[in-house]
């Protein structure tokens, strides 16, 4: 059983450290780091750290391909890059030294032509075999028909593989008609998908935990009612809601000293996928354990600056604590 990661809209992560982010002011940076980014790249980073390498399939703008490919090679990522037109977008991540506040501004990206998407679609299906798990991670390029994801899910299922969807709300909403095996939005994305809206500003993490939990559980159940076979709705420091059919389960987050929560949801997906893919064919997946392992990887990633950075030893320490104590 192989894991394959699809990252439809890659990005350069420009992580900028400042003393304090002051709107309207002129400031100097303390440090700037440029890396290959995107939800799929973050997931692959975690899986490599855990000893479970997974190939990436990435439509990559030809204008920036050389630099992006160089960053991936430096990390040791194995990726199939598909040439498409245009540049690669940038995400600006502002880390403030005077607090633990992190501000993220994501570019939408360059529009993708139908021909470029068809080439990407064909490459994904060609790489997929029966029993595989395909993780479709991140936003889709602007102007691409959200129903493109429906045909991709159908194609993956026709290969005898399963699919996890963690995409922008419009594509998530469209995908539900194709009965994705697992969906993993955060609560803002889930609610936007269910009401067919947008999630341009995501701030549910600033709300009371009990309120956020209630919203996450309701959204997870409704995602299943709309077509998802299993839904995990992440709710930041509050925890994660898991639904299947009309059954709901909650896992509280593990308390850590947060350095940066950027990519925490991606680290959750990586931990979940790690345990899911470790289940032998014909065996029943222990989803509760897989969810807790996702919580452990997510918690550890919050202790790191780089999105998707985890320590296997620390992840196991957190997992042991989750087994011994109840955080629900």
HUDAFEN-V247522 format. One record per helix or strand. SS is the DSSP state (alpha for helix, beta for strand). FROM is the first residue (numbers start at 1). TO is the last residue. If there is no record, write none. Layout:
SS_FROM_TO ; SS_FROM_TO
This chain:
beta_3_7 ; beta_11_18 ; beta_31_37 ; alpha_39_49 ; beta_55_61 ; alpha_62_75 ; beta_79_84 ; beta_89_96 ; beta_102_106 ; alpha_114_127 ; beta_133_138 ; alpha_147_158 ; beta_162_167 ; alpha_169_178 ; beta_182_183 ; beta_186_186 ; alpha_187_194 ; alpha_204_206 ; alpha_209_226 ; beta_231_234 ; beta_239_244 ; beta_247_252 ; alpha_264_277 ; alpha_287_301 ; alpha_312_324
